[in-house]
Amino acid sequence: MSALVLDECGGSAYGNPAIRGAAGGQLQGAALAAAGSAAIRAQAQAGLDDCAVVCAAKLLAPGATLSPEHAAWLELLARVHGLVAPLQVSATGRSDGVLVQAIAGAGPVTVTTLSGPQGAPGTSALSPEQAGWLERLVRLHGGIAPLQVTDAGRSDGVVTQTFSVSGDVTTVSTAP
């Protein structure tokens, strides 16, 4: 059985040195005794709490806030994934009652947001790079402009992704 290596904040397991030390650097197999498992869970939770504080400090400065636009974009992304309210999806649209998106076509499919969270641009605690990632994520969900999706890729006219398949691997390339 392969080992799961826990790493620092932002890695695949959101670990910290305390977790790695407690787990001997690796968690191997599934044969942990109940007491050992509980101890590791407690240390892992404490480590995750510490990591969340460190990661939050790196993301936002104390007292900093998101702009209304960025907050609305985050809400839109949560809604389009059913994280705020149940999301109803059909061949012609998806909605959770606040977010309403129309889905049209069969050759290319076009996703158009008819209504959703709104916010005015403003000063944001996000770095320009983070704000760019957020905007591109929203664009790739049809949240800013209609999104056209084909077997070869998707685009809203600003952000374009192409899909290429080789065997059982699909590569997604994004421009810009």
Backbone torsions as a table, in degrees:
resi	resn	phi	psi	omega
1	MET	NA	139.0	-179.8
2	SER	-77.3	157.7	-178.0
3	ALA	-97.5	147.7	175.4
4	LEU	-99.2	118.1	179.7
5	VAL	-99.1	123.6	179.4
6	LEU	-86.9	140.1	-176.8
7	ASP	-126.4	-171.0	-177.2
8	GLU	-73.6	175.3	177.9
9	CYS	-50.4	139.7	178.0
10	GLY	90.3	-7.5	178.8
11	GLY	-88.5	-172.9	-173.5
12	SER	-70.9	-21.9	-177.8
13	ALA	-120.3	2.2	178.1
14	TYR	50.0	49.3	-178.6
15	GLY	-93.5	-177.5	172.8
16	ASN	-148.2	173.2	-177.0
17	PRO	-57.6	-34.6	179.9
18	ALA	-62.3	-39.3	178.9
19	ILE	-67.9	-45.9	-178.8
20	ARG	-61.6	-41.2	-180.0
21	GLY	-64.1	-43.7	-178.5
22	ALA	-67.0	-31.7	-176.7
23	ALA	-96.1	6.8	179.7
24	GLY	69.1	21.2	179.0
25	GLY	91.2	-23.8	-177.5
26	GLN	-150.8	149.0	170.1
27	LEU	-105.9	112.9	-176.3
28	GLN	-108.3	134.7	176.3
29	GLY	65.2	-174.7	-179.0
30	ALA	-116.6	16.7	-173.4
31	ALA	-96.5	49.7	176.3
32	LEU	-87.8	135.9	176.1
33	ALA	-65.9	156.0	-177.8
34	ALA	-57.4	-43.1	-179.5
35	ALA	-66.2	-43.5	178.5
36	GLY	-63.9	-39.6	179.5
37	SER	-64.0	-42.8	179.4
38	ALA	-64.4	-40.6	179.7
39	ALA	-64.7	-43.6	179.3
40	ILE	-65.0	-41.3	178.4
41	ARG	-60.6	-42.5	-179.8
42	ALA	-64.1	-44.2	178.9
43	GLN	-67.3	-38.4	179.4
44	ALA	-63.6	-42.8	179.7
45	GLN	-62.6	-43.7	178.1
46	ALA	-61.7	-41.3	178.4
47	GLY	-65.4	-39.9	178.4
48	LEU	-66.6	-39.2	176.9
49	ASP	-60.3	-46.3	177.8
50	ASP	-60.1	-43.3	-178.2
51	CYS	-63.8	-40.1	179.6
52	ALA	-61.4	-40.3	178.6
53	VAL	-64.3	-45.2	179.8
54	VAL	-63.3	-46.2	-178.3
55	CYS	-65.8	-39.7	178.5
56	ALA	-63.7	-38.8	179.5
57	ALA	-64.5	-33.9	178.8
58	LYS	-74.9	-30.0	-177.6
59	LEU	-80.4	-48.6	-175.8
60	LEU	-128.5	134.4	175.1
61	ALA	-72.6	153.7	178.6
62	PRO	-53.8	132.9	179.1
63	GLY	80.2	-6.6	-179.0
64	ALA	-79.7	151.0	-179.8
65	THR	-134.7	165.3	173.8
66	LEU	-80.1	152.6	172.6
67	SER	-68.7	158.4	176.1
68	PRO	-56.6	-35.9	178.9
69	GLU	-64.6	-47.2	-179.5
70	HIS	-65.6	-38.7	176.8
71	ALA	-62.9	-40.8	178.4
72	ALA	-65.9	-39.5	178.2
73	TRP	-63.8	-41.6	177.4
74	LEU	-62.4	-41.7	177.6
75	GLU	-63.0	-42.1	178.8
76	LEU	-58.9	-45.5	179.6
77	LEU	-62.2	-40.4	177.6
78	ALA	-64.4	-42.3	-179.0
79	ARG	-66.9	-40.6	-177.4
80	VAL	-67.3	-14.8	177.1
81	HIS	-107.5	10.9	176.3
82	GLY	71.0	24.8	-176.8
83	LEU	-88.9	-14.0	-178.6
84	VAL	-103.1	-43.7	-179.0
85	ALA	-148.4	159.4	178.0
86	PRO	-55.0	133.5	-179.3
87	LEU	-101.5	124.0	176.5
88	GLN	-98.4	127.2	-177.2
89	VAL	-124.8	133.5	175.3
90	SER	-135.2	-178.4	179.0
91	ALA	-66.4	-20.0	-176.0
92	THR	-112.1	0.5	178.1
93	GLY	172.8	177.5	173.6
94	ARG	-145.0	145.5	-176.8
95	SER	-158.6	147.3	170.9
96	ASP	-119.9	12.6	-179.0
97	GLY	101.1	-31.2	175.1
98	VAL	-106.2	-52.2	175.6
99	LEU	-82.6	126.3	176.6
100	VAL	-130.3	119.3	177.9
101	GLN	-124.7	134.3	175.0
102	ALA	-91.5	141.5	175.9
103	ILE	-121.2	121.7	-175.8
104	ALA	-132.8	148.0	174.4
105	GLY	98.4	169.9	178.1
106	ALA	-134.9	-28.4	-178.2
107	GLY	-85.7	-71.7	147.4
108	PRO	-94.2	152.5	175.0
109	VAL	-104.0	138.0	177.9
110	THR	-115.4	127.9	176.6
111	VAL	-107.2	121.4	-178.7
112	THR	-124.9	127.5	177.0
113	THR	-81.6	119.9	179.3
114	LEU	-90.9	-34.9	174.8
115	SER	-155.6	153.4	-179.5
116	GLY	178.5	-177.8	179.3
117	PRO	-57.8	140.3	-179.3
118	GLN	-128.1	147.4	176.1
119	GLY	-159.1	145.6	-178.9
120	ALA	-79.3	146.0	174.0
121	PRO	-59.9	153.1	178.7
122	GLY	-176.4	-174.9	179.3
123	THR	-66.9	133.0	-177.8
124	SER	-130.2	150.6	178.0
125	ALA	-76.2	-11.6	179.2
126	LEU	-70.8	144.8	173.7
127	SER	-69.7	162.5	176.7
128	PRO	-56.7	-37.1	179.1
129	GLU	-66.0	-45.0	178.7
130	GLN	-63.9	-41.7	178.3
131	ALA	-62.3	-37.3	177.1
132	GLY	-65.9	-41.6	177.3
133	TRP	-61.3	-45.2	-178.7
134	LEU	-61.8	-45.6	179.3
135	GLU	-60.8	-44.2	-179.5
136	ARG	-64.5	-38.0	175.9
137	LEU	-61.5	-44.2	179.8
138	VAL	-64.6	-42.0	178.3
139	ARG	-61.0	-39.5	-178.6
140	LEU	-75.0	-0.4	173.0
141	HIS	-114.7	12.3	178.3
142	GLY	71.6	23.0	-174.7
143	GLY	-85.7	-15.1	-178.6
144	ILE	-114.4	-43.0	179.1
145	ALA	-140.4	158.2	178.4
146	PRO	-54.3	135.1	-179.0
147	LEU	-104.8	124.1	175.9
148	GLN	-98.7	128.5	-177.7
149	VAL	-121.8	128.5	175.2
150	THR	-127.5	178.1	175.6
151	ASP	-65.1	-24.4	-175.8
152	ALA	-93.8	-11.2	-179.4
153	GLY	163.8	-167.2	178.3
154	ARG	-151.1	150.8	-178.5
155	SER	-158.4	146.2	172.0
156	ASP	-110.2	12.1	-179.2
157	GLY	95.4	-17.7	176.9
158	VAL	-113.8	-51.4	178.3
159	VAL	-105.6	130.9	-179.6
160	THR	-127.0	132.9	172.8
161	GLN	-118.9	139.3	174.3
162	THR	-114.7	146.0	179.3
163	PHE	-112.8	127.6	173.6
164	SER	-126.8	138.8	-175.4
165	VAL	-116.9	133.0	174.6
166	SER	-134.7	106.8	-176.1
167	GLY	66.1	-123.7	179.8
168	ASP	-103.1	17.8	-179.8
169	VAL	-114.5	127.5	174.4
170	THR	-107.9	129.3	178.3
171	THR	-106.9	128.8	178.5
172	VAL	-107.5	120.3	178.8
173	SER	-113.4	139.6	-176.7
174	THR	-120.1	138.4	174.0
175	ALA	-138.1	142.3	-14.9
176	PRO	-74.8	NA	NA
